Structure formats: C-alpha cells, structure tokens
C-alpha cells in the first residue's frame, strides 16, 4: 500500500497483494482512491465523518484547505458549519470508476499500458464502499462517527450501514433511494445512449484522440440536469423568458433562457468530466438495488447498529420522498434507531447542494450526538 499527495488531494492504493473481488465477478488490483481531508482526527479516532459525493462530485467537497477553489459541499463542510471541521475529521473520496484521481476507465491498464476504456470492469456502489473501507482502515479509523451523502452519496451511506455495521455509528442518506424507479432507470439509459451514439465515442477508446465524445456527454448532462431540478424551480428561475430576444426566432436557434442554461451546463460539464466515467457511474446507480441484493430491506438492515437520519426533499421527483419513507418503514419494522425529515424546498433533487437552513439544522443536531474526544 502506498500514499502520495498532490496539492490538497491525497492518494491511497489498496489491493496490491490480493485483488478486489467485484460484485460483477471480475477482479481489480492496485486500486487507487483519491481523497481529501478537513479538520483533525482526535486522540480516540472517534470523530471521523465520511462524506460521499453524488454522481458529478469528487473528493473536493470543501474549499477549507484551498481558499478560492470552491468545493461541491461548501454549504455544509467547514469551520462552524453543520459538518464542523472544528469538531470532526472529514474525509471525502472520489469513487472508483470516477475521473478525479481514483482508478477508473481513464486510468492506465497495467496489462496494456494504455487507458482501460471499456476494458475497465463494471463497478457497483458496493465495490466503491469496499475500497473506501480500506482507506478508512489505512487512516487508522476503526469506527466512523457518521457516513453522509446525497443522491449517489446517500446510496453509499446506506451500503456502509449494511456492509460494515460494526464500523459506522450513524448514517445520513439525503435525497437517496434503495433502488431506482423504472423512470429513473430510463433517464440514465438515455444519457448513456447519448454518449455511446456520439460518433467520437469510438467504443470507449477515445483517449488521446483529437475528437472526443463531447456532444454526447453534454446531452447526457443536460438530460440529467433536468431531473435534478423541479418544474417549480425551473418556472421560478426561467419561466418562458426569452434569451436575448424580444420574440420567437421562428428557427432552430436558442429561443428560451432554459435552453441556454442547459446548453451552458452541458458545455461546462464536458470540460471537467470523463464520458466513460459517466457511463460507469450511472450504471452503478442503476444496479443499486437493496431489495434484490439482500432479499428485502428488512434483511438488508437487520445487522446494522447505526443510527439513521433519512432526509428527503419535497420537490424531488427523481428520488421522491416515498422512496425514503419506504426505507424508514423497513427500519422501523426491525426496531432500528431511525429519524426522518422531509425538507420543504422548491429546488428539486439538487436542493441538498444549495444553502438550506432546515438541512443544515438537521445535520448539525444529528451529528452533535455521541461524539467523544
């Protein structure tokens, strides 16, 4: 096992002696995970909080160590914030399959000395959590005070409570689900097809080429971004307002502000994300199914000893509150320590990434219990 550091990002490589057995049946050796940490680990190693990122996130969750370089969850992590770095030692990793330092399809395949591309094995949320567990052990932490995350990060939090019940005291899944609905599966499938049908995708082996599958990835992001918002949020933000026009153009140029916004989101995403990683991560999300994997939610959580705070968002139609409530009901049936809150917000699925006093208060209160120095 080895570790190095570049700027604020650190790297840890596990499974150097024995490969990681993946849920899909393949093996993966020399698995590197990139991560960042904030705050200080206390003497009893009992104040560690693992933050798990959503699909488009990475290990850079906070700008605390790099002022001027925004983190994706600056609203929640930092000094005197809900995940208070004066109290907690905060860890955020980039998941395997990602494109921000962790082993993924853009990584060099040691057998061929070129990027894996589609030769990279399909990974699951469970595989991601297995690698995170190795990192936590490496950092000398036996029990995490909390695992918290939204969307795909919330799925990881749920998996932690199931796979490693003796190594996590509490979990906070936000805007998450135990499995995707058929509608959510469909949106992810359309996004993947947008990439695969891009003429520059080249069966996933586009690394080093002049042409990249930028159009397909941008469309996938645009589709995804629509699902992260709500009708109310889009109405409040854009309505039917025109973009730099006083009337319709009666052509196929951009007429509406919402069109311009989605185009901007797609173009911005292309500059920072890998198309293959988008395929792999959305596939991992699609495969996430605690009902199927554990033969029901009660079976899934029966060995868990963690405290749960399940949080949903009222206007989230991608992972609606009913799906969170189903998790809560299952936990209550087997007498687990669970609390539930539905955040009232018009901003849809992505509301957990925005300033939200109710969310901040809930997390502050929940994390503040049972911390030892």
C-alpha positions in Angstrom: 0.0 0.0 0.0 1.3 3.4 -0.9 0.2 7.0 -0.5 1.2 10.3 -2.0 -0.1 13.8 -2.0 -0.6 16.4 -4.8 -1.8 19.8 -3.6 -4.7 19.0 -1.3 -5.7 15.7 -3.0 -4.2 12.6 -1.5 -3.9 9.1 -3.0 -4.1 5.7 -1.4 -3.5 2.4 -3.3 -5.0 -0.8 -1.9 -5.4 -4.4 -3.1 -1.7 -4.6 -4.1 -1.3 -8.2 -2.8 -4.8 -9.6 -3.2 -7.2 -8.2 -5.9 -10.5 -6.7 -5.0 -13.3 -9.1 -5.9 -16.0 -7.0 -7.7 -19.7 -7.7 -7.5 -19.7 -8.3 -11.2 -17.4 -11.3 -10.8 -14.2 -9.7 -12.0 -11.0 -8.8 -10.1 -9.3 -5.5 -9.8 -5.8 -5.0 -8.5 -3.8 -1.9 -7.4 -6.9 0.2 -6.8 -6.1 3.8 -6.2 -8.6 6.1 -4.4 -8.1 9.9 -4.2 -9.4 11.7 -1.2 -9.2 15.0 0.7 -9.4 15.5 4.5 -10.5 18.5 6.6 -10.1 19.1 10.3 -8.2 17.0 12.8 -8.6 13.4 13.9 -9.0 13.3 17.7 -6.9 11.2 20.0 -9.5 8.4 20.2 -10.1 8.4 16.4 -13.8 8.7 17.1 -14.7 12.0 15.3 -14.3 10.9 11.6 -17.1 11.7 9.2 -17.0 10.2 5.7 -18.7 12.4 3.1 -19.8 10.6 -0.1 -20.2 12.5 -3.3 -23.1 12.5 -5.8 -22.7 11.5 -9.4 -20.9 14.6 -10.7 -19.0 15.3 -7.5 -15.5 14.3 -6.4 -13.2 14.4 -3.4 -13.0 18.2 -3.4 -16.0 18.7 -1.1 -14.8 21.8 0.7 -12.6 24.9 0.0 -11.4 24.9 3.6 -7.8 23.9 2.7 -7.8 25.7 -0.7 -9.5 29.1 -0.4 -10.7 30.3 -3.8 -11.3 26.8 -5.1 -14.9 26.0 -4.3 -15.9 22.6 -3.0 -19.1 21.0 -4.1 -20.5 21.0 -0.5 -19.1 24.2 0.9 -22.5 25.0 2.3 -22.2 22.1 4.7 -18.5 21.5 5.4 -16.1 23.9 7.2 -15.5 25.7 10.4 -18.7 26.3 12.4 -20.8 24.7 9.6 -23.0 21.7 10.0 -20.2 19.3 9.4 -17.9 21.3 11.6 -14.2 20.9 10.9 -13.5 22.3 14.4 -15.2 19.1 15.8 -14.9 16.5 13.1 -12.2 14.9 10.9 -13.9 14.9 7.5 -12.9 12.6 4.7 -14.2 12.7 1.1 -13.2 10.3 -1.6 -13.6 10.1 -5.3 -15.3 6.8 -6.0 -13.6 4.2 -8.1 -14.9 4.4 -11.7 -14.7 8.2 -11.4 -12.3 10.5 -13.2 -10.8 12.7 -10.4 -7.8 10.6 -9.3 -9.4 7.3 -8.4 -9.0 4.2 -10.6 -11.4 4.3 -13.4 -11.8 3.9 -17.2 -9.3 6.7 -17.9 -6.6 5.0 -15.8 -3.7 3.2 -17.3 -4.3 -0.5 -17.7 -1.1 -2.2 -16.4 -1.5 -5.0 -18.9 -1.6 -2.8 -22.0 -0.1 0.5 -20.7 -2.9 2.4 -22.3 -6.1 3.7 -20.7 -8.6 1.0 -19.7 -11.5 2.4 -21.7 -14.3 -0.2 -21.8 -11.8 -2.8 -20.6 -12.4 -1.4 -17.2 -14.7 -3.7 -15.3 -18.2 -2.5 -14.3 -18.3 -1.5 -10.7 -21.1 -1.1 -8.2 -21.9 1.1 -5.2 -20.8 -1.9 -3.0 -17.5 -2.0 -4.8 -17.0 1.7 -4.1 -17.7 1.2 -0.4 -15.3 -1.7 -0.2 -12.5 0.5 -1.4 -13.5 3.3 1.0 -13.3 0.8 3.8 -9.7 0.0 3.0 -8.9 3.7 3.1 -10.6 4.2 6.4 -8.5 1.3 7.9 -5.4 2.8 6.4 -6.1 6.1 8.2 -6.3 4.3 11.5 -10.0 4.7 12.0 -12.0 1.7 13.3 -15.4 3.3 13.6 -16.7 6.2 11.7 -18.8 8.7 13.6 -21.0 9.2 10.5 -21.3 8.4 6.8 -23.3 11.1 5.0 -24.1 11.9 1.4 -26.7 12.9 -1.1 -28.1 11.1 -4.1 -25.4 8.5 -5.2 -23.6 9.5 -2.0 -26.7 8.5 0.0 -26.6 5.1 -1.6 -23.0 4.7 -0.4 -24.1 5.7 3.1 -26.8 3.0 3.1 -24.4 0.4 1.8 -21.9 1.3 4.6 -24.6 0.7 7.2 -25.2 -2.8 5.7 -21.7 -4.0 4.7 -19.8 -2.6 7.7 -22.3 -2.5 10.6 -19.5 -2.5 13.3 -17.6 0.3 11.7 -20.1 3.2 11.5 -22.2 4.8 14.3 -24.6 6.8 12.1 -25.6 7.4 8.5 -27.4 10.3 6.8 -28.7 9.4 3.3 -30.1 12.6 1.7 -32.3 12.5 -1.4 -31.4 8.9 -1.9 -33.2 5.6 -2.6 -32.8 1.9 -2.1 -33.3 1.3 -5.8 -34.2 3.4 -8.9 -37.7 3.6 -10.3 -38.2 2.5 -13.9 -38.4 6.2 -14.8 -35.1 6.9 -13.3 -33.6 3.9 -14.9 -34.9 5.2 -18.2 -33.4 8.7 -17.8 -29.9 7.1 -17.1 -30.2 4.8 -20.1 -31.0 7.8 -22.4 -28.0 9.6 -21.0 -25.7 6.7 -21.7 -27.1 6.2 -25.2 -26.3 9.9 -25.9 -22.7 9.2 -25.2 -22.5 5.8 -26.9 -24.1 7.1 -30.1 -21.7 10.0 -30.3 -19.5 9.4 -33.4 -16.4 10.4 -31.4 -17.0 7.9 -28.6 -15.0 5.2 -30.6 -16.3 2.3 -28.4 -14.9 4.0 -25.4 -11.3 4.2 -26.7 -11.1 8.0 -27.4 -8.3 8.9 -25.0 -5.5 10.8 -26.8 -7.6 11.4 -29.9 -8.4 14.8 -31.2 -12.1 14.1 -31.3 -13.8 13.5 -28.0 -17.5 12.5 -27.3 -18.3 16.0 -26.1 -21.7 16.3 -27.8 -22.9 13.0 -26.3 -21.7 13.8 -22.8 -23.1 17.3 -23.0 -26.5 15.9 -23.9 -26.3 13.3 -21.1 -25.6 16.1 -18.7 -28.5 18.2 -20.0 -30.9 15.3 -19.5 -29.6 14.6 -16.1 -29.7 18.2 -15.0 -33.4 18.4 -15.9 -34.1 15.5 -13.5 -32.2 17.3 -10.7 -34.5 20.3 -10.9 -38.2 20.6 -10.4 -40.9 22.2 -12.5 -41.4 24.9 -9.8 -37.6 25.6 -9.7 -37.5 25.9 -13.5 -40.5 28.2 -13.5 -39.1 30.4 -10.8 -35.7 30.6 -12.4 -36.6 30.8 -16.1 -40.3 30.7 -16.8 -40.8 31.1 -20.5 -38.4 34.0 -20.7 -36.6 34.5 -24.0 -32.8 34.6 -24.2 -31.7 37.9 -25.6 -34.7 38.2 -27.8 -38.0 40.1 -27.8 -39.9 37.5 -29.8 -39.5 34.0 -31.2 -36.9 33.5 -33.8 -39.0 31.0 -35.8 -35.9 28.9 -36.5 -33.9 26.4 -34.5 -31.6 28.8 -32.7 -31.9 29.2 -28.9 -35.1 31.0 -28.0 -35.6 30.4 -24.3 -33.5 31.1 -21.3 -33.9 27.5 -20.1 -32.4 26.2 -23.4 -29.4 28.5 -22.9 -29.0 27.3 -19.3 -29.0 23.6 -20.2 -26.5 24.2 -23.1 -24.2 26.0 -20.7 -24.5 23.2 -18.1 -23.6 20.6 -20.8 -20.6 22.5 -22.1 -19.3 23.2 -18.6 -19.6 19.5 -17.6 -17.6 18.4 -20.7 -14.6 20.4 -19.5 -14.4 18.5 -16.2 -15.8 15.0 -16.6 -15.0 11.9 -18.5 -17.7 10.4 -20.7 -16.8 6.8 -19.8 -16.9 7.6 -16.1 -20.5 8.9 -16.7 -21.3 5.6 -18.3 -19.8 3.6 -15.4 -21.2 5.6 -12.5 -24.8 5.8 -13.9 -24.6 2.0 -14.5 -23.5 1.6 -10.8 -26.5 3.7 -9.8 -28.8 1.7 -12.0 -27.6 -1.6 -10.5 -28.1 -0.4 -6.9 -31.0 -2.4 -5.6 -31.0 -3.3 -1.9 -34.3 -5.2 -2.3 -32.8 -7.6 -4.8 -29.3 -7.8 -3.3 -30.5 -8.6 0.2 -33.9 -10.1 -0.5 -35.8 -7.1 1.0 -34.9 -4.1 3.1 -35.6 -5.7 6.4 -33.0 -8.3 5.6 -30.6 -5.7 4.3 -30.6 -3.7 7.5 -31.1 -6.5 10.1 -27.4 -6.4 11.2 -27.0 -2.7 11.2 -26.3 -1.0 14.5 -26.2 2.6 13.2 -28.4 5.5 13.9 -30.2 6.7 10.8 -31.3 10.1 9.7 -33.2 9.7 6.4 -33.8 13.1 4.6 -35.9 13.6 1.5 -36.8 16.7 -0.5 -40.4 17.6 -1.1 -40.0 18.6 -4.7 -37.6 15.8 -5.6 -39.3 13.7 -8.4 -36.1 11.8 -9.3 -35.9 10.0 -5.9 -39.2 11.1 -4.4 -40.0 11.1 -0.7 -42.0 7.9 -0.9 -38.8 6.0 -1.6 -37.1 7.5 1.5 -40.2 6.7 3.6 -40.1 3.0 2.4 -36.6 2.8 3.9 -37.8 4.4 7.1 -40.7 1.9 7.4 -38.4 -1.0 6.9 -36.0 0.2 9.6 -38.9 0.8 12.0 -40.2 -2.7 11.4 -37.0 -4.2 12.7 -36.7 -1.6 15.6 -33.7 0.3 14.3 -32.9 3.8 15.5 -34.2 6.0 12.7 -35.4 9.5 12.2 -37.0 11.0 9.1 -37.4 14.5 7.8 -38.7 15.9 4.5 -37.1 19.2 3.6 -39.6 21.6 2.1 -37.9 23.1 -0.9 -38.9 24.1 -4.4 -35.5 23.3 -5.9 -35.9 19.6 -6.6 -33.3 16.8 -6.2 -30.3 19.2 -6.1 -31.7 21.2 -3.2 -29.2 19.4 -0.8 -26.4 21.1 -2.7 -27.8 24.6 -2.1 -28.0 26.7 1.0 -30.8 25.2 3.1 -31.3 26.2 6.7 -33.5 23.3 7.5 -31.0 20.7 6.2 -28.2 22.5 8.0 -30.0 22.5 11.3 -31.0 18.8 11.0 -27.4 17.7 10.2 -25.9 19.9 12.9 -28.2 18.4 15.6 -27.8 14.8 14.5 -24.0 14.8 14.2 -23.7 16.5 17.6 -24.8 13.5 19.5 -22.4 11.0 21.0 -19.1 12.5 19.9 -16.2 11.5 22.2 -13.0 13.5 22.4 
